[in-house]
């Protein structure tokens, strides 16, 4: 399944660069690229774990076992 690439608007770029004054603002230790990369990776990981567990953070579990890590009921006979 191929997902469409999200379009990044010029307004978003303008907003991110509104305080840009020098190259360090973009590529420095606390620059926009580092911050943006960190936030995107965090969001992607959160989406991955949500997909894996089948529910979002702080949402009720919707499986019969009531177990967020194992999606199948435990075998009572071990």
CORKABEL-V865505 format. One record per pair of residues at least 4 apart in sequence whose ideal C-beta (glycine too) atoms are under 6 Angstrom apart, sorted by the first residue. I is the first residue (numbers start at 1). J is the second residue. If there is no record, write none. Layout:
i:I j:J
i:I j:J
This chain:
i:8 j:12
i:16 j:32
i:20 j:25
i:21 j:25
i:23 j:27
i:24 j:28
i:25 j:31
i:26 j:31
i:26 j:32
i:27 j:31
i:27 j:33
i:32 j:36
i:50 j:56
i:53 j:68
i:55 j:59
i:61 j:66
i:61 j:68
i:63 j:71
i:65 j:73
